[in-house]
Amino acid sequence: MPGASQLDAIISLMAQAHGRDLSCFDQAFLRKTLRHRLASSGSPNAEAYAQRLAVDPQEAEALWRALGITYSEFFRETLTFALLEQLVLPGLLQEMAELGRPELRLWSAAGAAGQEAYSLAILLEELTAGRGQEAAFRIFATDICPDSLAQGQEGLYEAQALQNVRLRHLNGWFTRQGEAYRVVPRLRERVAFSVHDLLDQRLASPAASIYGDFDLVMCSNLLFYYRADIRGLILDRVGRSLRAGGYLVTGQAERAMVEQDQGLRALAPVTAVFRKADQQG
Amino acid sequence: MRLKDLNIGLQLRLGLGLILVLVALLGALAWQQADALWQETRRLHEHPFTVTRAVGDIKASVLAMQKGMRELFLAETDEERRGIIQEIEAQATEADRQLSVVYAQYLGPRADVEATARALAQWKPLREEVIGLLREGRHGEAASRFKQVRAGVGQEILERVQVVAEFARQRAERFYHDALRHKEGLFNRLGLVLAGIILLTLAISYLLLQGIRGPLRDLTGVATAYGQGDLAARSGHASANEFGELALAFNRLLDTVQAQSRRQENAVRLAQAMLGQEDLRAFCRDLLQALLERTGSQAGAVYLLGAGQEAFEHLESIGLGAGARASFAPGEGQLGQAILSGQVQVIAGIPEDTPFVFATAAGDFRPRALMTIPIMAGGQALAAVCLASLKGYGPEALELVGDVLVAMSGRLGGVLAFQRISELAAKLEEQNRELETQQRELSAQAAELSEQNIELEMQKRQLDQANRLKSSFLANMSHELRTPLNSVIALSGVLERRLAGAIPAEEHGYLGVIERNGKSLLELINNLLDLSRIEAGREQIRPSTFALPELVGEVTGLIEPQAAEKGLELRASLPTGLPPLYSDPEKCRHILLNLLANAVKFTDAGHVEISAACQDHSMRVVVSDTGIGIAAEHLPYIFDEFRQADGSASRRHGGTGLGLAIAKKYANLLGGRIAVKSQPGQGSTFTLTLPLSLPGPNGGQAPAAPGRGCPPGGQMGRGGLAAGTSQQGLGRRILVVEDSEPAIVQLTDILAGQGYQVAVARDGRQALEQVASQKPEAMVLDLMMPEVDGFQVLGAIRSAPGTANLPVLILTAKHVTGEELSFLQGNNVHQLIQKGDVSKNQLLAAIAGMLPPRPGAGDGPDLGGMLDR
């Protein structure tokens, strides 16, 4: 396991030689990933690996790619999605009708290949089904990885990513193509994919959404990869993109990180759904 | 025709036939000789032998007759004589018969036989003479005569017969010699013929043997040589017979075996090439190279069925132009169809526009033939290998591909599976790391949670206990407190009335103080009881239908004296035509009373106003005052129990601090809410929003006001919650220049929601056309657009005189460089807004802010426009 000084050495080396900033990552995660790369590249120890990194741009790229984990599933955290389906989304729809808002705006931040975004779209479509008119919602799915976004736009997923999808949803919203499943075109039209870097200081919300004002932002299984202060920055920006009374959904494992945030309150204990303070009391 | 060329069958038949003929010849010869011998023997038998026997018989008969004659002499009776005579006659007849035989068979001179016959004929009368003499009894005469006859005629007969017998014996001798001579000749001839046959048979056998063994030896030699590795060894034997055919067939067999082994060697080489790589791309390159080399192709490509199974995507190619890299669907074009068939196919007649062209330095060449090799798995084409040749394909190439197809399919399937497994392993590894990270966080959380849980559990227990104590304390104590307090108030009231003028005024005033304080204490206790009831969930709602203005009138009537006492004006402005409310009137009264009392309490000068309005399905009642107001930091807490804005206010204004808490709880119970806006020193505005119809326990609407909405044209409430729906645009025309469809929809939505009239241009050219045809009042401009971009549009607008001052707001996702920024600044841009770095309200404010003031419009909100909407 690379020690703290070696870790620092590798971080500064990556920044100087390859222009990649690893300092933003959580140390434990960085260590784990380095250990994995160490084993994969066949380097005997951390020093040898650091020497190799210095001269081998391909290994540097492999390390960078290994740090950008894009794993995701549909309806990944059952409790969270149950809450969304039963409480949060119906509440938002009702609020939208009461306040006369034209549409719901949702953002799946760092949503890999759109699994979260499509999960939300399925729930909203089903909640608004039978109302006669086209459900009024707009979902933005962003990630920093263009390959993942391309996959999301294509809407083609392996069966493994769909293990939490209910049979009814599977039949209604996917078509089988060999071993894989494709999201039906109607659902694909509901999600707008674009590249967005959550670490970008300039932007609070994705450029495609123009002005944020989201009713719900889903940003799960991302925060814990980053250092505490970076997490704070991300949360701050995401919080700004929410409208007053909007919801932030994170991963279960990231609950504790959000609970410290002043502007966000957990919807209920032990849930990873938070609500931005409502200005009207 | 040469003997060699004759059929072996024919040769054998001819040889054996010849031998057969010789044997038959031999048989015939032997038969003929035997027959000749037989003739000789018969002649011997028929002539000398018969004659000799007959001569013997004649001799015997003659001797018997002579004996008879003699006996006749001796006979004593006639009877005896007669018998002997008969015997003699019989012997005479026998002699005659034998003489006729001799006559027939005798080969010598007839005279000999005739002389014998004559002698016999002479004897007869002499004999009869003797017999006659005897009968006459003249025995002596008879005896002499007999002796005479016997010596004469009898002797002559015997002599004659002897001559004949002698001749016959000589004849027999001659016959024997003839036969002997015959036999020798026969033996000689037979020996010759036999020797000839044996020689001939030997010759035929030799010839046949030569004809069979020669070619056999030749073939054996070739087979041995081939077996020892001389693959070129072939039989040189050539003839038109079976061996010729055999040699040809044998040569053909060797040719086939050699071709087969060559093919197998090719296949083995291909298989070796295929085994070399695990990486899909490297494997395909090696495979293609090996296939090109072994099938005589000049170019080739491998296509893989995409993940969506909709198209074959180019994976690797050698020697082909860019056209061959395009994907194609199964069944699409020549290739797609050939692959769909599932068979290896050779396509000749390649059309002019084929994507398969050899890219060489000298230009592109069209191949003469294409070979498509579908790689099948489970009845479906998984991948396809396409080869192209300038010469076309022979059968060997097809056979070779056929030989290796199964191995190739299996191997490619294996490599694909390997790649898939590698990908899955990578994905799994990624998932693992994420799960590990998750797990680390969760276990930390779990530890923290369990600690918190214990703490919370303890706190909860304490709280429960405290709560129980509080409730029972409140219930008991309130009752215990109220009873004596009522007595105190009642009796102090009685005393105050009765002692008016009886005691000094100052002391009488104390009684008033006692009564007032007693009442406020009672109010506090009552409020406490209300609150504990609400908290215990025991508060019951008793809904009924009632008119709000009546209720308001009742409440203002109650508050009026207090207001009048402080010199405040209490205004109630209720529009006519308000719908009736279906709710709990008691609680509504309580809320309004509380709000009004509160307003009066905190207002020292000015007025308190209560107004009401109906919006959608809810009633909005606004209580505003011109009092001291509430500081922003206290606003979040004013609805908490026992809280007033600050301690000093409480001391100055009295009250329990429970009024607003109860009002808010009641409002929530009735499905409504209370909001507050305030500025210190300027007064406060409390807004109560209640549903027109209290939601029933099952969510349905109560029957009193089914689906009733607000009448159109009803007066809008002032301030408060209505701010979000205020209208800024009011039909002002804005041109949005934007090429992204989602962005257009979003901008159009929020701008139209504000009452703007939105025109859209989807690129720079359209924007300029629209500006020229109908000038908008302002423009929202994107920078990044195809062809004519935002900078060019801006430049064009600014250089045209009519639009030089058109307000332009730049809304872009582009990271603007310093140079671009100075260009924008130089062209009088109202504001530069980064997409994603602006809130909705900021954006709307920016757009509203760039619009020039409308000529003739006032500063305030245009209520007429709102109502006309």
Interface residues (C-beta under 8 A of the other chain):
Chain A: D26 A28 F29 K32 T33 H36 A66 I69 T70 Y71 E98 L99 G100 P102 E103 R138 E154 L156 Q177 G178 A180 R182 A192 H196 R202 L203 A204 S205 P206 A207 A208 S209 I210 Y211 G212 D213 N221 F224 Y225 R240 R243 G251 Q252 A253 E254 R255 A256 V270 Q280 G281
Chain B: A307 G308 Q309 E310 K427 E429 E430 Q431 R433 E434 E436 T437 Q438 Q439 R440 E441 L442 A444 Q445 E448 L449 D616 L635 P636 F639 A675 V676 L721 G724 T725 S740 P742 A743 V745 Q746 L747 D749 I750 G753 L811 A813 H815 Q834 K835 G836 D837 V838 S839 K840 Q842 L843
